[in-house]
Amino acid sequence: MTSEIRRTFYPLITCADTDRSMEWLEKAFGFKPTEVHRDDSGKIVHAEMIFDTGILMFGRGEPRKSVVYVAVDDPDAHHDRAKAAGAEIFRELSDQDYGSRDYAARDPDGNEWYFGTYRP
């Protein structure tokens, strides 16, 4: 019997240039695009990207800072990938008292991304 994942939370971010942001998130963090809906002028009005079992959505609107935590199995390799892609690492890899190993980076729109091994 296959169990279906029933997701409840869907982080939503806005950005100045959704096409550019999606391309950057794929290169730096390994997100994969799954849905892209455009208006008649070709602008993205809604898009979705996945990472493991999580879904990130993009909406239309003024860019504002968002903060997202993403659980990863190998934060060291993930950190190295992000750094190589030019991500602004504002908190270096470190082991936390609660058992997680994590780091934090900003994307070109100023959103903060935390990646670590903590899985509540």
C-alpha distances in whole Angstrom, upper triangle without the diagonal:
4,6,10,13,15,19,22,25,26,29,32,35,38,40,43,42,38,38,40,38,35,36,37,34,32,35,36,32,30,28,27,28,25,28,31,33,37,40,43,44,42,41,37,37,33,31,28,27,24,24,21,19,22,24,27,29,33,35,39,41,44,43,42,41,37,36,32,31,28,26,26,26,29,32,35,34,33,36,38,36,37,41,41,40,43,41,43,42,44,42,42,39,39,38,37,38,35,33,32,34,34,37,38,39,40,40,43,42,43,39,38,35,34,32,31,28,28,25,25
4,6,10,13,16,19,22,23,26,28,31,34,36,40,38,34,34,36,34,31,32,33,30,29,31,32,29,26,25,23,24,22,24,28,30,33,36,39,41,38,37,34,33,29,27,24,23,20,20,17,15,18,20,24,26,29,32,35,38,40,39,39,38,34,33,29,27,25,23,23,23,27,29,32,31,29,33,35,33,34,37,38,37,39,37,40,39,40,39,39,36,37,35,35,36,33,31,30,31,32,34,35,36,37,36,39,39,39,35,35,32,31,28,28,26,26,22,23
4,7,9,12,16,18,20,23,26,29,32,34,38,36,33,33,35,32,29,31,32,29,28,31,31,27,25,23,22,23,21,23,27,29,32,35,38,40,37,36,32,31,28,26,22,22,19,19,16,13,16,18,22,23,27,29,33,36,38,36,36,35,31,30,26,25,22,21,22,22,25,27,31,30,28,31,34,32,32,36,37,36,38,36,38,37,38,37,37,34,35,33,32,33,30,29,28,29,29,32,32,33,35,34,37,36,37,33,32,29,28,26,26,24,23,20,20
4,6,9,13,15,16,20,22,25,28,31,34,33,29,30,32,29,26,29,30,26,25,28,29,25,23,21,20,20,18,19,23,25,29,32,35,36,34,32,29,28,24,22,19,19,16,16,14,11,13,15,18,20,24,26,29,32,34,33,33,32,28,27,24,23,20,20,21,21,25,27,30,29,27,30,32,30,31,34,35,34,36,34,36,35,36,35,35,33,34,33,32,33,30,29,27,29,28,30,30,31,32,31,34,33,34,30,30,27,26,25,25,23,23,19,19
4,6,10,12,13,16,19,22,25,28,31,31,27,28,29,27,24,26,27,23,23,26,26,22,21,18,18,19,16,18,22,24,27,30,33,35,32,31,27,26,22,20,17,16,13,14,12,8,10,12,15,17,21,23,27,29,31,30,29,28,25,23,20,19,17,16,18,19,22,24,27,26,24,27,30,28,28,31,32,31,33,31,32,32,33,32,32,30,31,30,29,30,26,26,24,26,25,27,27,28,29,28,31,30,30,27,26,23,23,21,21,20,19,16,16
4,7,10,11,15,17,21,24,27,30,30,26,28,29,27,24,27,28,24,24,27,27,24,22,20,19,19,17,18,21,23,27,29,32,34,31,30,26,24,21,19,16,17,14,15,14,10,11,12,15,16,20,22,25,27,30,29,28,27,23,22,19,19,17,17,20,21,25,25,29,29,26,29,31,30,29,33,34,32,34,31,33,32,33,32,33,31,32,31,29,31,27,27,25,27,26,28,27,28,29,28,31,30,30,26,26,23,23,22,22,21,20,17,16
4,6,8,11,14,17,21,23,27,27,23,25,27,24,21,24,25,21,21,25,24,21,20,17,17,17,16,16,20,21,24,27,31,32,29,27,23,22,18,17,14,14,12,13,12,9,8,9,11,13,17,19,22,24,26,25,24,23,20,19,16,16,14,15,18,20,23,23,27,27,24,26,29,27,26,30,31,29,31,28,30,29,30,29,30,28,29,28,27,28,25,25,23,25,24,25,24,25,25,25,27,26,26,22,22,20,20,19,20,20,18,15,15
4,7,10,13,16,20,23,27,27,24,26,27,24,22,26,26,22,23,27,26,22,22,19,20,19,18,18,21,22,25,27,31,32,30,27,24,22,18,18,15,16,14,15,15,12,10,10,12,13,16,18,21,23,25,24,23,22,18,17,15,15,15,16,19,22,25,25,28,28,25,27,30,29,27,31,33,31,32,29,30,29,29,28,30,29,29,29,27,28,25,25,23,25,24,25,24,25,25,25,27,26,25,22,21,20,20,20,21,20,19,16,15
4,6,9,13,16,19,23,24,21,23,24,21,20,23,23,19,21,24,23,20,20,17,18,18,17,17,19,20,23,26,29,30,28,25,22,20,16,16,13,14,13,14,14,12,9,9,9,10,14,15,19,20,21,20,19,18,14,14,11,12,13,14,18,21,23,22,26,26,23,25,28,26,24,28,30,28,28,25,26,26,26,25,27,26,27,27,25,26,23,24,22,23,21,22,21,22,21,21,24,22,22,18,18,16,17,17,18,19,17,15,14
4,6,10,13,16,20,20,17,19,21,17,16,20,20,16,18,21,20,17,18,14,15,15,14,14,16,17,20,22,26,26,24,21,18,16,13,12,10,11,11,12,13,11,8,6,6,7,10,12,15,17,19,17,17,16,13,13,10,12,12,14,17,20,23,22,25,25,22,23,26,24,22,26,27,25,26,23,24,24,24,24,26,26,27,27,26,28,25,25,23,24,21,22,20,20,19,19,21,19,19,16,16,15,16,17,18,20,18,16,16
4,7,10,13,17,18,15,18,18,15,14,18,17,14,16,19,18,16,16,13,15,15,15,15,16,17,20,22,26,26,23,20,17,16,13,12,10,11,11,12,14,13,9,7,5,6,9,10,14,15,16,14,13,12,9,9,7,10,11,14,17,20,22,20,24,24,20,21,24,22,20,23,25,23,23,20,21,21,21,21,23,23,25,25,24,26,24,24,21,22,19,19,17,17,16,15,18,15,15,12,12,12,13,15,17,19,18,16,17
4,7,10,14,15,12,15,16,13,13,17,16,14,16,19,18,16,17,14,15,14,15,14,14,15,17,19,22,22,20,17,14,12,10,10,9,11,12,14,17,16,12,9,6,5,5,7,10,11,12,11,11,11,8,10,9,12,14,17,19,23,24,23,26,25,22,23,25,23,21,24,25,23,23,20,21,22,22,23,25,25,27,28,27,29,27,27,24,25,22,21,18,17,16,14,16,14,14,11,13,13,15,17,20,22,21,20,20
4,7,10,12,10,13,14,10,11,15,14,12,15,18,17,15,17,14,15,14,16,15,14,15,16,18,22,21,19,16,13,12,10,10,10,11,14,15,18,18,14,11,8,6,5,6,9,9,10,8,8,8,6,9,9,13,14,18,20,24,24,23,25,25,21,21,24,22,19,21,23,20,20,17,18,19,20,21,23,24,26,28,27,29,28,28,25,25,21,20,17,15,13,11,13,10,11,8,11,11,15,17,20,22,22,22,22
4,7,9,8,11,12,9,11,14,14,13,16,18,18,17,19,16,17,15,17,15,14,15,15,16,20,18,17,13,11,10,10,10,12,13,16,18,21,21,17,15,11,9,6,5,6,6,7,5,7,8,8,12,13,16,18,21,23,27,27,25,28,27,23,23,25,23,20,23,24,21,20,18,19,20,21,23,25,27,29,31,30,32,31,31,28,28,24,22,19,17,14,12,12,9,11,9,13,14,17,20,23,26,26,25,26
4,6,6,9,9,7,10,12,12,12,15,17,16,16,18,16,17,15,18,16,15,15,15,16,19,18,16,12,11,11,12,12,13,14,17,19,22,23,19,16,13,11,8,8,8,8,7,5,7,9,10,13,14,18,19,22,24,27,27,25,27,26,23,22,24,22,19,21,22,18,18,16,17,19,20,22,24,26,29,31,30,33,32,32,29,28,24,22,19,16,13,10,9,6,9,9,12,14,18,20,24,27,27,27,28
4,6,9,9,8,11,13,13,14,17,18,18,19,20,18,19,18,20,18,16,16,15,16,18,16,15,11,11,12,13,14,16,17,20,22,25,26,23,20,16,14,11,11,9,8,7,6,9,11,13,16,18,21,22,26,27,30,30,28,29,28,25,24,26,23,20,22,23,19,18,17,18,21,21,24,26,28,31,33,33,36,35,36,32,31,27,25,21,18,14,12,9,7,10,11,15,17,21,23,27,30,30,31,32
4,6,5,6,9,10,11,12,14,16,16,17,18,16,17,15,17,16,13,14,13,14,17,14,12,9,9,11,12,12,14,15,19,20,24,25,22,19,16,14,11,11,10,11,10,9,13,14,15,18,19,22,22,26,26,30,29,27,29,27,24,24,25,22,19,21,22,18,17,17,18,21,23,25,27,29,32,34,34,37,36,36,33,31,28,25,22,19,16,12,10,9,13,13,17,18,22,23,27,30,31,31,32
4,5,5,6,8,10,10,12,14,15,15,16,14,14,11,14,12,10,11,11,13,16,14,11,8,7,9,9,8,11,11,15,17,21,22,19,16,12,11,7,9,9,10,11,10,13,14,14,17,17,20,20,23,24,27,27,26,27,26,22,23,24,21,19,21,21,18,18,17,19,21,23,25,27,28,31,33,33,36,35,34,31,30,26,24,21,18,16,12,11,10,13,13,16,17,20,21,25,28,28,28,30
4,6,5,6,9,10,11,13,14,15,15,13,13,10,13,12,9,11,11,13,15,14,10,9,7,11,11,9,11,12,15,17,21,22,20,17,14,13,10,12,12,14,15,14,17,18,18,20,19,22,21,24,24,27,27,26,27,25,22,23,24,20,18,21,20,17,17,17,19,22,24,27,28,29,32,34,34,38,37,36,32,31,27,25,23,20,17,13,12,12,16,16,18,18,22,23,26,29,30,30,32
4,6,5,6,9,10,11,12,14,14,13,14,12,15,15,13,15,14,17,19,17,14,12,11,14,14,12,14,13,16,18,21,23,21,18,15,15,12,14,14,15,15,13,16,17,17,19,19,21,21,24,23,26,26,24,25,23,20,21,21,18,16,18,17,13,14,14,16,19,21,24,25,26,30,32,33,36,35,35,31,29,26,23,21,17,15,11,9,10,14,14,17,17,20,21,25,28,29,29,31
4,5,5,6,9,10,10,11,12,11,12,11,14,14,13,15,15,18,20,18,16,13,11,14,13,11,12,11,14,15,19,20,17,15,12,12,10,12,13,14,14,11,13,13,13,15,15,17,17,20,20,24,23,21,23,21,18,18,19,16,14,16,16,13,13,12,14,17,19,21,22,24,27,29,29,33,32,31,27,26,22,20,17,14,12,8,7,8,11,11,13,13,17,18,21,24,25,26,28
4,5,5,6,9,10,10,10,8,8,7,11,11,10,13,14,17,20,18,15,13,11,13,12,9,9,8,11,12,16,18,15,13,10,10,9,12,14,16,16,14,16,16,15,16,15,17,16,19,19,22,22,21,22,20,17,18,19,16,14,17,17,13,15,14,16,19,21,23,23,24,27,29,30,33,32,31,27,26,23,21,18,16,14,10,11,11,14,13,15,14,17,18,21,23,25,25,27
4,6,5,6,9,10,10,9,9,9,12,13,12,15,16,19,21,20,16,15,13,16,15,12,12,10,13,14,17,19,18,16,14,14,13,16,17,19,19,17,19,18,18,19,18,19,18,21,20,22,22,21,22,19,17,18,18,14,13,16,15,11,13,13,16,18,21,23,23,24,27,30,31,34,33,32,28,26,23,21,19,16,15,11,11,13,16,15,17,16,19,19,22,25,26,27,29
4,5,5,6,8,9,9,11,11,15,16,15,18,19,22,24,22,19,17,15,18,17,14,14,12,14,14,17,20,18,16,14,15,14,17,18,19,19,16,17,16,16,17,16,17,16,19,18,21,20,18,19,17,14,15,15,12,10,12,12,8,9,9,12,15,17,19,20,21,24,27,28,31,31,29,26,24,20,18,16,13,11,8,8,11,13,12,14,13,16,16,20,22,24,25,28
4,6,5,5,7,6,8,9,13,14,15,18,19,22,25,23,20,18,16,18,16,13,12,9,10,10,14,16,14,13,11,12,12,15,17,19,19,16,17,15,14,14,13,14,13,15,15,18,17,16,17,16,12,13,14,11,9,12,13,10,11,10,13,14,17,18,19,19,22,24,25,29,28,26,23,21,18,16,14,11,11,8,10,11,13,11,12,10,13,13,17,19,21,21,24
4,6,6,5,4,6,8,11,14,14,18,19,22,25,24,20,19,16,19,17,13,12,9,10,10,13,15,14,13,12,14,14,17,19,21,22,19,20,19,18,17,15,16,14,16,15,17,17,16,17,15,12,14,14,11,10,13,13,10,13,12,15,17,20,21,21,21,24,26,27,30,29,27,24,22,19,18,17,14,14,11,13,15,16,15,16,13,16,15,18,20,22,22,25
4,6,6,8,9,11,15,17,17,21,22,25,27,26,22,21,19,22,20,17,15,12,13,12,15,18,17,17,15,17,17,20,22,23,23,20,22,20,19,19,17,18,16,18,16,18,17,16,16,14,11,12,12,8,8,11,9,7,10,10,14,15,18,20,19,19,23,25,27,30,30,28,24,22,19,17,16,14,14,11,13,15,17,16,16,14,16,15,18,21,23,24,27
4,6,8,11,13,17,19,19,23,24,27,30,28,25,23,21,23,21,18,16,13,14,12,15,18,17,17,15,17,17,20,22,23,23,20,20,18,17,16,15,15,14,15,14,16,15,13,13,11,9,9,9,6,4,8,8,5,7,7,10,11,15,16,16,16,19,22,23,27,26,25,21,19,16,14,13,10,11,9,11,14,14,13,13,11,13,12,15,18,20,22,25
4,6,9,12,15,18,19,22,24,27,30,29,25,23,21,22,20,17,15,11,11,9,12,15,13,13,12,15,16,19,22,23,23,20,20,18,16,15,12,12,10,12,10,13,12,11,12,10,7,8,10,7,6,10,10,9,11,9,12,12,15,16,15,15,18,20,21,25,24,22,18,16,14,12,11,10,11,10,13,14,15,13,12,9,11,9,12,15,17,18,21
4,6,10,13,16,17,21,23,26,29,28,25,23,20,22,19,16,13,10,9,7,10,13,12,13,12,15,16,20,22,24,25,22,22,20,18,17,15,14,11,13,11,13,12,12,14,11,8,11,12,9,9,12,12,11,13,12,16,16,19,19,19,18,21,22,24,27,26,24,20,18,16,15,15,14,15,13,15,17,18,16,16,13,14,12,14,16,18,19,22
4,7,10,12,14,17,20,23,26,25,22,20,17,19,16,12,10,6,6,5,9,11,10,9,9,11,13,17,19,21,22,19,20,19,16,16,13,13,11,13,12,14,15,15,17,15,11,14,15,12,11,15,15,13,16,14,17,17,20,20,21,20,23,24,25,28,26,25,21,20,18,17,16,15,15,13,15,16,17,15,15,12,14,13,15,17,19,18,21
4,6,10,11,15,18,21,24,24,20,19,16,18,15,11,9,5,5,7,9,11,11,10,10,12,13,17,19,22,23,21,22,21,19,19,16,17,14,16,15,17,18,18,20,17,15,17,18,15,15,18,18,16,18,17,20,21,24,24,24,24,26,28,28,31,30,28,24,23,21,21,20,18,18,16,18,18,20,18,18,16,18,16,19,20,22,21,23
4,6,8,11,14,18,20,20,17,16,13,14,11,8,6,4,6,9,12,13,12,10,9,10,11,14,17,19,21,20,21,21,19,19,17,18,16,18,18,20,21,21,23,21,18,20,21,18,17,21,21,18,20,19,22,23,26,27,27,27,29,31,31,34,32,31,27,27,24,23,22,20,19,17,18,18,20,18,19,17,20,19,22,23,24,23,25
4,7,10,14,17,20,21,17,16,13,14,11,8,6,5,7,10,12,12,12,9,10,10,12,14,17,20,23,21,23,23,21,21,19,20,18,19,19,22,23,24,26,24,21,23,25,21,21,24,24,21,24,23,25,26,29,29,30,29,32,33,33,36,33,32,29,28,26,26,25,23,22,20,21,21,23,21,22,20,22,21,23,24,25,24,26
4,7,10,14,16,17,14,14,10,11,8,5,5,7,10,13,16,15,14,10,10,9,10,12,14,18,21,20,22,22,20,22,20,21,20,22,22,25,26,26,29,27,24,26,27,24,23,26,26,23,25,24,27,28,30,31,32,32,34,35,35,38,35,35,31,31,29,28,26,25,23,20,21,21,23,21,23,21,23,23,26,27,28,26,28
4,7,10,13,14,11,10,7,8,6,4,7,9,12,16,18,18,17,13,12,10,9,11,12,16,19,18,21,22,20,22,21,23,22,24,25,27,28,28,30,28,25,27,28,25,23,27,26,23,25,24,26,28,30,31,33,33,35,37,37,40,37,37,33,33,30,29,27,25,23,20,20,19,22,20,23,22,25,25,28,29,30,29,30
4,7,10,11,9,8,6,6,5,6,9,12,15,19,22,21,19,16,14,11,10,10,11,15,18,18,21,23,22,24,23,25,24,27,28,31,32,32,34,32,29,30,32,28,27,30,30,26,28,27,29,31,32,34,35,36,38,40,39,42,40,40,36,36,33,32,29,27,25,22,22,21,24,22,25,24,27,28,31,32,33,31,32
4,7,8,5,5,4,5,7,9,12,15,18,22,25,25,22,19,17,14,12,11,11,14,17,18,21,23,23,25,25,27,27,30,30,33,34,34,36,34,30,32,33,29,28,31,30,27,28,27,29,32,33,35,37,37,40,42,41,44,42,42,39,38,35,33,31,28,26,23,22,20,24,23,26,26,29,30,33,35,35,34,35
4,5,5,6,6,6,9,12,15,18,22,25,28,28,25,22,20,16,14,12,11,14,17,19,22,24,24,27,27,30,30,33,34,37,38,37,39,37,34,35,36,33,31,34,34,30,31,30,32,34,35,38,39,40,43,45,44,47,45,45,41,41,38,36,33,31,28,25,24,22,25,25,28,28,32,33,36,38,38,37,38
4,5,8,10,10,13,15,19,22,25,29,32,31,29,25,23,20,18,16,14,17,20,21,25,28,28,31,31,34,33,36,37,40,41,40,42,40,37,38,39,35,34,36,36,32,33,32,34,37,38,41,42,43,46,48,48,51,49,48,45,44,41,40,37,34,31,28,26,25,28,28,31,32,35,36,39,41,42,41,42
4,6,9,10,14,16,19,22,25,29,32,32,29,26,23,20,17,16,14,16,18,20,23,26,27,30,30,33,33,36,37,40,40,39,41,39,35,36,37,34,32,34,34,30,30,30,32,35,36,39,41,42,45,47,47,50,48,48,44,43,40,38,35,32,29,26,24,23,26,26,30,30,34,35,39,41,41,41,42
4,6,9,12,13,16,18,22,25,28,29,26,23,21,18,15,14,13,16,18,19,22,25,25,28,27,30,30,33,33,36,37,36,37,35,32,33,34,30,29,31,31,27,28,27,30,32,34,36,38,39,42,44,44,47,45,45,41,40,37,35,33,30,27,23,22,21,24,24,27,28,31,32,35,38,38,38,39
4,6,9,11,14,17,20,23,27,27,24,21,18,15,12,11,9,12,14,15,18,21,21,24,24,27,27,30,31,34,35,34,35,33,30,31,32,29,27,29,29,25,26,25,27,30,31,33,35,36,39,41,41,44,42,42,39,38,34,32,30,27,24,20,19,17,21,21,24,25,28,29,33,35,36,35,36
4,6,7,11,13,17,20,23,23,20,17,14,11,9,8,8,11,13,14,17,19,19,21,21,24,24,27,28,31,32,31,33,31,27,29,30,27,25,27,27,24,24,23,25,28,29,31,33,34,36,38,38,41,39,39,35,35,32,30,27,25,22,19,18,16,19,19,22,22,25,26,30,32,32,32,33
4,7,11,14,17,21,24,23,20,16,14,11,8,6,5,9,12,14,16,19,18,21,21,24,24,27,29,32,33,32,34,33,29,30,32,29,26,29,30,26,27,25,27,29,30,32,34,35,37,39,38,41,39,39,36,35,32,31,28,26,23,20,19,17,20,19,22,22,26,27,30,32,32,31,32
4,7,11,14,17,20,19,17,13,11,7,6,5,7,11,14,14,16,18,17,19,18,21,21,24,25,29,30,29,32,30,26,28,30,27,25,28,28,25,26,24,26,28,29,30,32,33,35,36,36,38,36,36,33,33,30,28,26,24,22,19,19,17,20,18,21,20,23,24,27,29,29,28,29
4,7,10,14,17,16,14,10,8,6,5,7,10,13,16,15,17,18,16,18,17,19,18,21,22,25,27,26,28,27,23,25,26,23,22,25,25,22,23,22,24,25,27,28,30,30,32,34,33,36,34,34,30,30,27,26,24,22,20,17,18,16,19,17,19,18,21,22,25,26,27,26,27
4,7,10,13,13,10,7,6,4,6,9,12,15,18,16,18,18,16,17,15,17,15,18,19,22,23,23,26,24,21,23,24,21,20,23,24,21,23,21,23,24,26,27,28,28,30,31,31,33,31,30,27,27,24,24,22,20,19,17,18,17,19,16,18,17,19,19,22,23,24,22,24
4,7,10,11,8,6,5,7,8,12,15,18,19,18,19,18,16,16,14,15,13,15,16,19,20,20,22,20,17,19,21,18,17,20,21,18,20,18,21,22,24,24,25,25,27,28,28,31,29,28,24,24,22,21,19,18,17,15,17,17,18,16,17,15,17,16,19,20,21,20,22
4,6,7,6,5,6,9,12,15,18,21,23,20,21,20,17,16,13,14,11,13,13,16,17,17,20,18,15,18,20,17,17,20,21,19,21,19,22,22,24,24,24,23,25,26,26,29,27,25,22,22,20,20,19,18,18,17,19,19,20,17,17,15,16,15,17,18,19,17,19
4,6,5,7,8,12,14,18,21,23,24,22,22,20,17,16,12,12,8,9,9,12,13,14,17,15,12,15,17,15,14,18,19,17,19,17,20,20,22,21,21,20,22,23,23,26,24,22,19,18,17,17,16,16,17,16,19,19,20,17,16,13,13,12,13,14,15,14,17
4,6,8,11,14,17,21,24,26,28,25,25,23,20,18,15,13,9,9,9,10,13,14,17,15,13,16,18,16,17,20,21,20,22,20,23,22,24,23,23,21,22,22,23,25,23,21,18,18,17,18,18,19,20,19,23,23,23,20,19,15,15,13,13,13,14,13,16
4,7,10,13,17,20,24,26,27,25,25,23,20,18,15,13,10,10,11,13,16,17,20,19,16,19,22,20,20,23,24,23,25,23,25,24,26,25,25,23,24,24,24,26,23,22,19,20,19,20,20,21,22,21,24,24,24,21,20,17,16,14,15,14,15,12,14
4,7,10,14,17,20,22,24,22,21,20,16,15,11,11,8,9,11,14,16,16,20,19,16,19,21,19,18,22,23,22,23,21,23,22,23,23,23,22,23,23,23,25,22,22,19,19,18,18,18,18,19,18,21,21,21,17,17,14,14,13,14,14,14,12,14
4,7,10,13,17,19,21,19,19,18,15,14,11,12,10,12,14,17,19,19,22,21,18,20,23,20,19,23,24,22,23,21,23,23,24,24,25,24,26,26,26,28,25,25,22,22,20,20,19,19,19,17,20,19,20,16,16,14,15,15,17,18,18,16,17
4,7,10,14,16,17,15,15,15,12,12,9,11,10,13,15,18,20,19,22,21,18,19,22,19,18,21,22,20,21,18,20,21,22,22,24,23,25,26,25,28,26,25,22,22,20,19,17,16,16,14,16,15,16,13,14,12,14,14,17,19,19,17,19
4,7,10,13,15,13,14,14,12,13,12,14,14,17,19,22,24,23,26,25,21,22,25,22,20,23,25,22,23,20,22,23,24,25,26,26,28,29,29,31,29,29,26,26,23,22,20,19,17,15,17,15,16,14,15,14,17,18,20,22,22,21,22
4,7,9,11,10,12,13,11,14,13,16,16,20,21,25,26,24,27,26,22,23,25,23,20,23,24,21,22,19,21,22,23,25,27,27,30,31,30,33,31,31,28,28,24,23,20,19,16,14,15,13,15,12,15,15,18,19,22,25,25,24,25
4,6,9,10,11,13,12,15,15,19,19,23,25,28,29,28,30,29,26,27,29,26,23,26,27,24,24,22,23,25,26,27,29,30,32,34,33,35,34,34,31,31,27,26,23,21,19,16,17,14,16,14,17,18,21,22,26,28,27,26,27
4,7,9,11,14,14,17,18,22,23,26,28,31,32,31,33,32,28,29,31,28,25,28,29,25,25,23,24,26,27,29,31,33,35,36,36,38,36,37,34,33,30,28,25,23,20,17,17,14,16,15,19,20,23,25,28,31,31,30,30
4,6,9,12,13,17,18,22,23,27,29,33,33,31,34,33,29,29,31,29,26,28,29,26,25,23,24,26,26,28,31,32,34,36,35,38,36,37,34,34,30,28,25,22,19,17,16,13,15,14,18,20,23,25,29,32,31,31,31
4,6,10,12,16,18,22,23,27,29,33,33,31,33,32,29,28,30,28,25,27,28,25,24,22,22,24,24,26,29,31,33,35,34,37,35,36,33,33,29,27,23,21,17,16,14,11,13,13,16,19,22,25,28,31,31,31,31
4,7,9,13,15,19,20,24,26,30,30,27,29,29,25,25,27,25,21,23,25,22,20,18,18,20,20,23,25,27,29,32,31,33,32,33,30,29,26,23,20,17,14,12,11,7,9,9,13,15,19,22,25,28,28,28,29
4,6,10,13,17,19,23,25,29,29,26,28,28,25,24,26,25,21,23,25,22,21,18,17,19,18,20,24,25,27,29,28,31,30,31,28,27,24,21,18,16,13,12,12,8,8,8,11,14,17,20,23,26,26,26,27
4,7,10,14,16,20,22,26,26,23,25,25,22,21,24,22,19,20,23,20,19,16,15,16,15,17,20,22,24,26,24,27,26,27,24,24,20,18,14,13,10,10,11,8,6,5,7,10,13,17,20,23,23,23,24
4,7,10,13,17,19,23,23,21,23,24,20,19,22,21,18,20,22,20,19,16,15,16,15,16,19,21,22,24,22,25,24,25,21,21,18,16,13,12,10,10,12,9,8,5,6,8,11,14,17,20,19,20,20
4,7,10,14,16,20,20,18,20,21,18,17,20,20,16,18,21,20,19,15,14,14,13,14,17,17,19,20,19,21,20,21,18,18,15,13,10,10,9,11,13,11,9,6,5,6,8,11,14,17,16,17,17
4,7,10,13,16,17,15,18,19,15,15,19,18,15,18,20,19,19,15,15,14,14,14,16,17,18,19,18,20,18,19,16,16,13,12,10,10,10,11,15,13,12,8,6,5,6,9,11,14,13,14,14
4,7,10,13,14,12,16,17,13,14,17,17,15,17,20,19,19,16,16,14,14,13,15,14,15,16,15,17,15,15,12,13,10,10,9,11,12,13,17,16,15,11,9,6,5,6,8,10,9,10,11
4,6,10,12,10,14,14,11,12,16,15,13,16,19,18,19,15,16,15,16,15,15,14,15,16,15,18,16,15,12,12,10,10,10,12,13,14,18,18,16,13,11,7,6,5,7,8,9,9,11
4,7,9,9,12,13,11,12,16,15,15,18,20,19,21,18,19,17,18,16,16,14,15,14,14,16,14,13,10,10,9,11,12,14,16,17,21,21,20,17,14,11,8,6,5,5,6,6,9
4,6,6,10,10,8,10,13,13,13,16,17,18,19,17,18,16,18,16,15,13,14,14,15,18,16,13,10,10,9,11,12,14,17,18,21,22,21,18,16,12,10,6,6,5,8,9,13
4,6,9,9,9,11,14,14,15,17,19,19,21,19,21,19,20,18,17,14,14,14,15,18,16,13,11,10,10,13,15,17,20,21,24,26,25,22,19,16,13,9,8,6,9,10,14
4,6,6,6,9,10,11,12,14,16,17,19,17,19,16,19,16,14,11,13,13,15,18,17,14,11,9,9,11,14,16,19,20,23,25,24,22,19,15,13,9,8,7,11,13,17
4,6,5,6,8,10,10,12,14,15,16,14,16,13,15,13,11,8,10,11,13,16,16,13,10,7,6,8,10,12,16,17,21,22,21,19,16,12,10,7,6,7,10,13,16
4,5,5,6,9,10,11,12,14,16,14,15,13,15,13,10,7,10,11,14,18,18,15,12,9,8,9,12,13,17,18,21,24,22,21,18,15,13,10,9,10,14,16,20
4,5,5,6,9,10,11,12,14,14,16,14,17,15,13,11,13,15,18,21,21,18,15,12,11,11,14,14,17,18,21,23,22,21,19,15,14,11,11,12,16,18,22
4,5,5,6,9,10,11,13,11,13,12,15,14,12,10,13,15,17,21,20,18,14,11,10,9,11,11,14,14,18,20,19,17,15,12,11,8,9,11,14,16,20
4,5,5,6,9,10,11,9,11,8,11,10,8,7,11,13,16,20,20,18,14,11,9,7,9,9,12,13,16,19,17,16,14,11,10,8,10,12,15,18,21
4,5,5,6,9,10,10,12,10,14,13,11,10,13,16,19,23,23,21,17,14,12,11,12,11,14,15,17,20,19,19,17,14,14,12,13,15,19,21,24
4,6,5,6,9,9,12,11,15,15,13,13,16,19,21,25,25,22,19,16,14,12,13,12,14,13,16,19,18,18,16,14,14,12,14,16,19,21,25
4,5,5,6,5,8,8,12,13,12,12,16,18,20,24,24,22,18,16,13,10,10,8,10,10,12,15,15,14,13,11,12,10,13,16,19,21,24
4,5,5,5,7,7,11,12,10,11,15,18,20,24,25,23,20,16,14,11,11,9,11,11,13,16,15,16,14,13,13,13,15,18,21,23,26
4,5,7,10,11,14,16,14,15,18,21,24,28,28,26,23,19,17,14,14,12,14,13,14,18,18,18,17,16,17,16,18,20,23,26,29
4,6,9,11,15,16,15,16,20,23,25,29,29,27,24,21,18,15,14,11,12,10,11,15,15,16,16,14,16,15,18,21,24,25,29
4,6,9,12,14,14,16,20,23,25,28,29,27,24,21,18,15,13,10,10,9,9,13,13,14,14,14,16,16,19,22,24,26,29
4,6,9,11,12,14,17,20,22,25,26,25,21,18,15,12,10,6,6,6,8,11,10,11,11,10,12,13,16,19,21,23,26
4,6,9,10,13,16,19,21,24,25,24,21,18,15,11,9,5,5,7,8,11,9,11,10,10,12,13,16,20,21,24,26
4,6,6,9,12,16,17,21,21,21,17,15,11,8,6,4,7,9,12,14,12,12,10,9,10,11,13,17,19,21,24
4,6,10,12,15,16,19,20,20,17,15,12,8,6,6,7,11,13,14,11,12,9,10,10,12,14,18,19,22,23
4,7,8,12,12,16,17,17,14,12,9,5,5,7,10,13,16,17,14,14,10,10,9,10,12,15,16,19,21
4,6,10,12,15,17,16,13,10,8,5,7,9,12,15,18,20,17,16,13,12,10,11,11,14,16,19,22
4,7,10,13,14,13,10,7,5,4,8,10,14,17,20,22,19,18,15,13,10,9,9,11,13,17,19
4,6,10,12,10,8,6,6,7,10,13,17,20,23,24,22,20,17,15,12,11,9,11,12,16,18
4,7,8,7,6,4,7,9,13,16,20,23,26,27,24,23,19,17,13,12,9,10,11,14,16
4,5,5,5,6,8,10,13,17,20,23,26,27,24,22,18,16,13,12,10,10,9,13,14
4,5,7,9,11,14,16,20,23,26,30,30,27,25,21,20,16,16,13,12,11,14,14
4,6,9,11,14,16,20,23,26,30,30,27,24,21,19,15,15,12,10,8,11,11
4,7,10,13,16,20,23,26,29,30,27,25,21,19,15,13,10,8,7,10,11
4,6,10,13,16,20,22,26,26,24,21,18,15,11,10,6,5,5,8,10
4,7,11,14,18,20,24,25,23,20,17,14,11,8,5,6,7,11,14
4,7,10,14,16,20,21,19,17,13,10,7,5,4,7,8,12,14
4,7,11,13,17,18,16,14,11,8,6,6,7,10,11,15,17
4,7,10,14,15,12,10,7,6,4,6,9,12,13,16,18
4,7,10,11,9,8,6,5,7,8,12,15,16,19,21
4,7,8,5,5,5,6,9,11,15,18,19,21,23
4,5,5,6,7,8,11,13,17,20,21,23,25
4,6,8,10,11,15,17,20,24,25,26,28
4,6,9,11,15,17,21,25,25,26,28
4,6,9,13,16,19,23,23,24,26
4,7,10,13,17,20,20,21,22
4,7,10,13,17,17,18,20
4,6,10,14,14,15,17
4,7,10,10,12,14
4,7,9,11,13
4,6,8,11
4,6,10
4,6
4
